């Protein structure tokens, strides 16, 4: 199975991932994920955000004191 990177790039060039996380359901998702992370990890733990998109989670986790590395297309 081959990954079609052009298709992936095109999708994210036309999809507002940051804006998605500004909606009610996106804010709920963000809050739940951050709560789950804080249940198992405490700052200044290191987190590798693979597929972090527009860095929304990365910003929020950095504000809480986590050490972060991000990788994405």
C-alpha positions in Angstrom: 0.0 0.0 0.0 1.4 3.4 -1.0 0.6 6.7 0.6 -0.6 9.4 -1.8 1.1 12.4 -0.2 -0.2 14.8 -2.8 -3.8 13.8 -1.8 -3.0 14.4 1.9 -1.4 17.8 1.2 -4.3 18.8 -0.9 -6.8 17.8 1.8 -5.0 19.9 4.5 -4.6 22.9 2.2 -8.4 23.0 1.8 -9.4 21.9 5.3 -9.4 24.3 8.3 -8.2 22.0 11.1 -7.5 24.9 13.5 -11.0 26.2 12.8 -12.5 22.7 13.4 -11.1 22.8 16.9 -12.8 26.2 17.5 -16.3 24.7 17.0 -18.3 23.4 20.0 -17.5 19.8 19.2 -13.8 20.6 18.5 -13.5 22.5 21.9 -15.0 19.4 23.6 -12.5 17.1 21.8 -9.6 19.4 22.8 -10.7 19.5 26.4 -11.2 15.8 26.7 -7.9 15.0 25.1 -6.0 17.4 27.3 -7.7 16.0 30.4 -6.7 12.4 29.3 -3.1 13.5 28.7 -2.9 15.2 32.1 -4.3 12.1 33.8 -1.2 10.1 32.7 1.5 12.7 32.2 2.6 15.7 34.2 4.7 18.6 33.0 7.6 18.8 32.2 7.1 15.4 30.5 8.1 15.2 26.9 5.4 14.5 24.3 6.0 13.7 20.6 3.0 15.1 18.6 3.0 13.0 15.5 0.6 14.3 12.9 0.1 17.5 14.9 -1.4 19.4 12.0 -1.7 23.1 12.8 -0.1 22.7 16.2 -3.3 23.4 18.2 -2.7 20.6 20.7 1.0 21.5 20.8 0.3 25.1 21.8 -2.1 24.0 24.5 0.3 21.4 25.9 3.3 23.9 25.8 1.2 26.4 27.8 0.8 23.7 30.5 4.6 23.2 30.7 5.1 20.0 28.6 8.2 19.6 26.4 7.1 19.0 22.9 8.3 17.8 19.5 6.0 17.9 16.5 6.2 16.1 13.2 3.8 16.3 10.3 3.8 16.8 6.5 
